[in-house]
Amino acid sequence: MVRGDRVGSVEYARRVNAAADLAGAGVPAAEAARTLASRYGVSVRQARRYLEQAMAAGRVEVPESSVVFTVKLPGSLAEQIRSRARGSDRAISAVVAQALAEFLERGAPEGRPAMCRVGVSERVSVMACQVRVLSLVGH
């Protein structure tokens, strides 16, 4: 790792959890810090930060890795999503992921929602139409 580079959220969570495991096993802090530093190629000081985080909050959830998933959307819907993301100071992916997760949690009916049957090109996927529904209901 080049000095100054930050690890991603998945790797950070793994390192904090490794620190929590060492602390939970009763390994003294100085020894745990040296072990973490050696294991991850970081300074002992950085390893102590992982330990401090682990002692303060315990194990943390390891975020699921993201994948690229491309859909075609009507231009107006894409602009609504961009606008929502800018207004909430969030990434477009975060806005769409939250909207789709909430939609799927509600147990969406099979097939196209009734409001998607009118005015949406057949080339637009069902998911794109469902995103439109979510944007119209305020998500």
N, C-alpha and C positions, 0 to 999 in steps of 0.2 A: 504494500500500500504506500502510495506517495504521501509524504508528510503534508498535512492540511486537508487531505481528502476525508470526506465524511462517509460513513457507511449508510446504507439504505435502512429503511425502517424494519425490514425483515431481519437483517443481520444484527441491528441494534438490539432487537427483542431477543434474539438468540443469545447474545452476549450477556445481557442483563439476566436472562434465565440461567445461564451457566454460572453467573455470580451468585444468584439466589441458591442454586443447588450446592455450591461450595459452602456458602454461609449456613445453609440448612444442615449440612453434614458436619458442622462444627469446626470447619477449617478456620484457623486464625486469620484475621483480615490481611495481615502483611503477607502471609503465605498464599492466601487466595489471590491477592493482587499480583504477586509474582507469577503464579500459575496462569492467570488470565492473560497477563502481559506476554508470556512465552507462547501460549496457545494461539493468540490472535495477532501477535506481532505489533503490539501497541506498547506505549510507555506504561510504567507502573502507575504513574499519575492518572492516566486514562483508565486503567484497570480499576483503580480505586473509585473513579466516578461510576463505573458500572456497578461496583459493590454498593456504593452509597444509594444508587437508584434502587437496587434490589432490596436493600434493607429498608428503604422508605416505603416502597410500594409492593414488594414481593415479586413473584413471577408476573410477567406481562404476556398478553396475548400476542402471538406471532401473526402479523397480518398476512392475509392470503395474497399471493403474487397476482399481479394484474396481467391480463393478456389483451392483445389488440383485437378488437371486434368491430368490424366496419359495417355500417348500415347506411342505406340511402334514405335521406329525409327530404321532405319538401323544404325549399329555401326559407320560407317563412317560419317553419318550425325550428330549423337550425338557428335562425336569428333570435327566436324567442329563448332558446336554450343558452346561446351566447350571452344574451342580455341578462338572463337570470344568473348566470355564472358571474358576470361582471358585478352585478348588483349585490351579490352575496359574498364577493371576494373569494370565490372558490373556482377550482378547475372545472372545465366542461365535463370531464369524465366523472368527477365527484357528483355533480348535479344529476347527470343521467343515471349513474349507478344507484344513487339514493332513490330517484323516482322509480326506476325499474324494480328495485328491491321492495319498495313499499307496495307497488302494484302487484308483484308476485305474492307477497305475504297476504294480500287480501283475497287470494284465490280467484283470480280472473276467470271468467267463463271461457270455454273453448271457442275458437273461431274469432272473427272480427267483431268488435263492439259495433252496435247499430250505427253510431255516429261516424264510424269509419267507412261505411259503405258509400257515402255520397261525397263526391269531389276529391277523392284520393286516387291517384293513378294506380293501376294494377301493378306497376313496377315497384311501388313502395311496399316494403315488407310489412307483415302484420305487426312486428315489433315497432316499426317506425310509426305506425298508426296508433299503437298503444301509447307511445311516448307523447303523441299529440293529445290523446285523451288526458294523460296525466298533466300536461301543461295547461289544459283548459280547466281542470278542476283545482288548480292552484298548487301543485306540487313543484 
